[in-house]
Amino acid sequence: AADRPMSSLGTNLFAEDSRPGKKISMKLVAIKALGEAVVASMKADQIADAVMKLDKVRLDDECIEEIDNLEALGAVTHLQLQRNRLQCMCNLESLQHLQLLTLASNDIMDIQNLTCLRTLKAFDIGYNLLDEVPAHELPPSLLYLTTEGNP
């Protein structure tokens, strides 16, 4: 890693980041999509309704360590999780309408669990820790793949 440029270190850029790691939650999704002030004025059922209607979710730079709790995001077509602390790709199967997935600049070492995403068209897995990208792990619907910045 010492020989790699800073821009290709993925989350290693956060090595001194003392912020605690997070999991994906309905509240986090709502705050990022609607704003903290709006969410603070909503009741729990209103937050749930709003999150279930989202088609684009952006959770970059949130120190997320695990992909989980995505069941309420079934309508999402775009999911951006770049610059987090992810090490694996899991729990994506509920995202049956997903067309764009961005997992750039994390610490992912293996591509897996993508074949269930039958509508995925664009996938950015750049600046992770991948040695290879096995074609059998990619869904046939995929049109654009970005792997730049991997070893």
Secondary structure as the mmCIF struct_conf table of DSSP 4:
data_model
#
loop_
_struct_conf.conf_type_id
_struct_conf.id
_struct_conf.beg_label_comp_id
_struct_conf.beg_label_asym_id
_struct_conf.beg_label_seq_id
_struct_conf.end_label_comp_id
_struct_conf.end_label_asym_id
_struct_conf.end_label_seq_id
TURN_TY1_P TURN_TY1_P1 ALA A 2 ASP A 3
BEND BEND1 ARG A 4 ARG A 4
HELX_RH_3T_P HELX_RH_3T_P1 MET A 6 SER A 8
BEND BEND2 LEU A 9 LEU A 9
HELX_RH_3T_P HELX_RH_3T_P2 GLY A 10 PHE A 14
TURN_TY1_P TURN_TY1_P2 ALA A 15 GLU A 16
BEND BEND3 ARG A 19 ARG A 19
HELX_LH_PP_P HELX_LH_PP_P1 PRO A 20 GLY A 21
STRN STRN1 LYS A 22 LYS A 23
HELX_RH_AL_P HELX_RH_AL_P1 MET A 26 LEU A 34
HELX_RH_AL_P HELX_RH_AL_P2 GLU A 36 ALA A 40
TURN_TY1_P TURN_TY1_P3 SER A 41 SER A 41
BEND BEND4 MET A 42 MET A 42
HELX_RH_AL_P HELX_RH_AL_P3 ALA A 44 MET A 52
TURN_TY1_P TURN_TY1_P4 LYS A 53 LYS A 53
BEND BEND5 ASP A 55 ASP A 55
STRN STRN2 LYS A 56 ARG A 58
TURN_TY1_P TURN_TY1_P5 ASP A 60 ASP A 61
BEND BEND6 GLU A 62 GLU A 62
STRN STRN3 ILE A 64 GLU A 66
HELX_RH_3T_P HELX_RH_3T_P3 GLU A 71 LEU A 73
TURN_TY1_P TURN_TY1_P6 GLY A 74 ALA A 75
BEND BEND7 THR A 77 THR A 77
STRN STRN4 HIS A 78 GLN A 80
BEND BEND8 ARG A 83 ASN A 84
BEND BEND9 ASN A 91 ASN A 91
TURN_TY1_P TURN_TY1_P7 GLU A 93 SER A 94
TURN_TY1_P TURN_TY1_P8 GLN A 96 HIS A 97
STRN STRN5 LEU A 100 THR A 102
BEND BEND10 SER A 105 ASN A 106
BEND BEND11 ASN A 113 ASN A 113
TURN_TY1_P TURN_TY1_P9 THR A 115 CYS A 116
TURN_TY1_P TURN_TY1_P10 ARG A 118 THR A 119
STRN STRN6 ALA A 122 ASP A 124
BEND BEND12 TYR A 127 ASN A 128
BEND BEND13 ASP A 131 ASP A 131
HELX_RH_3T_P HELX_RH_3T_P4 ALA A 135 GLU A 137
BEND BEND14 LEU A 138 LEU A 138
TURN_TY1_P TURN_TY1_P11 PRO A 140 SER A 141
STRN STRN7 TYR A 144 THR A 146
TURN_TY1_P TURN_TY1_P12 GLU A 148 GLY A 149
#
